[in-house]
Each structure stands twice: as structure tokens, then as C-alpha cells.
Amino acid sequence: MSKPKFEVADIIHLHNKAFEHQFTPIVHIKKTLRALTLCRTKALGGHITKCQSCKTEKTSYNSCRNRHCPKCQVTNRERWVLERESELLPVPYYHIVFTLPHCFNDLIPISAKAVYSSLLKASWLTIQSLAADPNYLGAKTGMISILHTWGQQMWLHPHVHCIVPNGGITKDNKWKTGKNKDKYLYPKRALSMVFRAKFMEELRKKISIPQKVAKQAFAKKWVVYAKRPFSSPKTVVEYLGRYTHKIAISNHRLTSIDDETVGFEYKDYKEGGKKKTRIITGVEFLRRFSSHILPAGFVRIRHYGFLASRNKPTDLNIAKKDLKEKSWENIKYSWSEIAKDKLGYNPEMCPCCKQETLRMIKEILPERGPPFRRLPHA
């Protein structure tokens, strides 16, 4: 993919001062936006490599590694997908999306952690309870869930993408495959009703829900999107790669930037996914972008049931054994392996002579601000 013409970092450089003056963001948001402006610049340090053959020198700067950065997600995504490949089972997998009604959006600026954690927990409790029902499966299932908080135009639109295998571990520690191979995993109406009850229960444990919001929540029809199974486990991995490390907007969707406005491309799903362009002020762009910066330390990709980290060595390997698959191992992949195998990039390849003779000759230390000086006592 070609290098984008515009970057989110450019917008921050141009409009962050006006954004901070108008909205006074919290420190965590300020730090995140600053990290994005420093990504792959000399401020974060880097290294110089030299070709041992043609003597060409190349300077590379470090990335910010922030999970909200449009330039730092490719390697993380590929590493995560590679690690998931060894967990796949030869059974149908289903994609289910739990969407939160917009009446909860006003709670997010002050209670984001409570709302998002309740959304993730409720989606799992819904799947867990239906899977445990003998009428559907009667076993302990597993699930991977991925939180997204945005729509195409960066409005708040919290929803969780869930990947669920059609099967689970019985009380006798045996694998049991579900009956519905070509149909929906569970009835949509049952999913919707259980999800609403579980979410309200979880959120009430964390915060006091305003009466107006609660009334609107029970008056609305809660949307649960369910698809037919994926065609193969390989398709699951490819699909996951599209969703795992997405951010609110990529640099490639930006179409224009000036001193006043920002233009970006979006899909209008009311018109069948037709591509359109929206122009908004730079300050409004940063307001929308910042609304999707997650609370510090919040985990947006979670594994449940027999796919949870603590259960993989036992439950996942029970499933692997019963399905005559190779045992699961916790394999870790280095950056150089991912670069060569998945990204088609060899860090030792000289861009000039095309020989694998690039070697690091110098480390560039990060820039640091002036030391803090304590004022003398009066």
C-alpha cells in the first residue's frame, strides 16, 4: 500500500492548540495525541544502519507504539493473528456483534471504563449462558471479543465483535460440537434479550444509571447482529486481521487538511456502502478522534471460556485432542519473523544493492526535555 498523503499527526500539529483551548482534554488524551505527533521522529530516537557491501547508510526512527496510532498497528496485528492460528479448531466459527444503544453515549465521557467493561462482560455472559443451555449446546464454550467504539464518521458507536466456535467442553471434559452447522449459532431474539439484561446488571454494579437512560434502554430494541458460519478456520484468521487492531480512522482515509478543515472518506451503509467525503473543522475532527481514546490500561481484545489464557493449556488441548489436532503451544514471534513472513520486509536488506548486508552502526538516543529544577526555598 502506498504512503498516505496526509496523517492524523498533521491534524494534531495544526489544530491541537485550538482543540485543547475549546475542550480542555484530560492528561491521558493529551499524552496520547502528543505520542502520535512524535511517532517515527528523531524525538523518540532510533538507529543508523550501514550496508557492508555498498556502504549505503539508512536512518530509522522509533515508533511511539501507542495503540491509537495509525502507523503502529500493522506489526501488532500480524503478531496477534499468528498467535491465534495455533488456537483454531476444525469446527464452524460464528461472527456475532453486540451493539450498545446510543442512549448510553452520554455516560461514556465520564464513565467510559464502566460502560465498555460492562459491554464486553455482558456479551460474554450472554454467549456463556446460552451455550450452557442443553437446548443449544450444554457445554463451556469459548469466545474472542474485540471492542470498537466508532462508526464510519467517528461518532460514538460502541459495539463488540465476537468470534465464537460452534462447540465446547462438557462437564466430563470432552469436546462437544454444536448441532447447527449451517444455521445461526443462537436465536437473535434470545441473544438480544439476554444481552440487555446482562448489560444492565453489570453496569448497575459499577455506576448509578440515570433514570432517563434506563427508561430509554428498556424502550429500545437492542441490536445483535449474527452471521452464518465462516467457510473455514483460515477465513476466521483473515477476518480477525481486519478487526483486531483497527483505530477510529486510518491515514489512508484522509483526503484534505488545511488551517480550518479536515476531509475524510467514509462508507454510507444506508446507501449500500457508497463511498462519500465529509468535511469538518480540525477541532471537531480531534474531538471525535479523542472520544475513541480508551482509558489507560483498558484491554479491548479479550479471550473467554476455553480460549482464556489460563484455560488454554487444559481446556483448549482437550478440544485439540478430541478433534485429533496438534496440541496448542504458546508460540511467540519476533519482529523480524513477522516482517519477513507477513509484511514482505527484510530489515537486513539494503535498499540500494538488494543484499542482506545491513548492520546497525549507531543508536540514536531519544531527545529529552530540560531537567526539572526545584526552586530554592524562600
C-alpha positions, 0 to 999 in steps of 0.5 A: 500500500502506498504512503498516505498523503496526509496523517492524523499527526498533521491534524494534531500539529495544526489544530491541537492548540485550538482543540485543547483551548475549546475542550480542555482534554484530560492528561491521558488524551493529551499524552496520547495525541502528543505520542502520535505527533512524535511517532517515527521522529528523531524525538523518540530516537532510533538507529543508523544502519550501514550496508557492508557491501555498498556502504549505503547508510539508512536512518530509522526512527522509533515508533511511539507504539501507542495503540491509537496510532495509525502507523503502529498497528500493522506489526501488532496485528500480524503478531496477534493473528499468528498467535491465534492460528495455533488456537483454531479448531476444525469446527464452524466459527460464528461472527456475532456483534453486540451493539450498545444503544446510543442512549448510553453515549452520554455516560461514556465521557465520564464513565467510559471504563464502566460502560465498555467493561460492562459491554464486553462482560455482558456479551460474554455472559450472554454467549456463556449462558446460552451455550450452557443451555442443553437446548443449544449446546450444554457445554463451556464454550469459548469466545474472542471479543474485540471492542470498537467504539466508532462508526464510519464518521467517528461518532460514538458507536460502541459495539463488540465483535465476537468470534465464537466456535460452534462447540465446547467442553462438557462437564466430563471434559470432552469436546462437544460440537454444536448441532447447527452447522449451517444455521445461526449459532443462537436465536437473535431474539434470545441473544438480544434479550439476554444481552440487555439484561446482562448489560444492565446488571453489570453496569448497575454494579459499577455506576448509578444509571440515570433514570432517563437512560434506563427508561430509554434502554428498556424502550429500545430494541437492542441490536445483535447482529449474527452471521452464518458460519465462516467457510473455514478456520483460515477465513476466521484468521483473515477476518480477525486481521481486519478487526483486531487492531483497527483505530477510529480512522486510518491515514489512508482515509484522509483526503484534505487538511488545511488551517480550518478543515479536515476531509475524510472518506467514509462508507454510507451503509444506508446507501449500500456502502457508497463511498462519500467525503465529509468535511469538518473543522480540525477541532471537531475532527480531534474531538471525535478522534479523542472520544475513541481514546480508551482509558489507560490500561483498558484491554479491548481484545479479550479471550473467554471460556476455553480460549482464556489464557489460563484455560488454554493449556487444559481446556483448549488441548482437550478440544485439540485432542478430541478433534485429533489436532496438534496440541496448542503451544504458546508460540511467540514471534519476533519482529523480524519473523513477522516482517519477513513472513507477513509484511514482505520486509527484510530489515537486513536488506539494503535498499540500494544493492538488494543484499542482506548486508545491513548492520546497525552502526549507531543508536540514536538516543531519544531527545529529552526535555530540560531537567526539572529544577526545584526552586530554592526555598524562600 
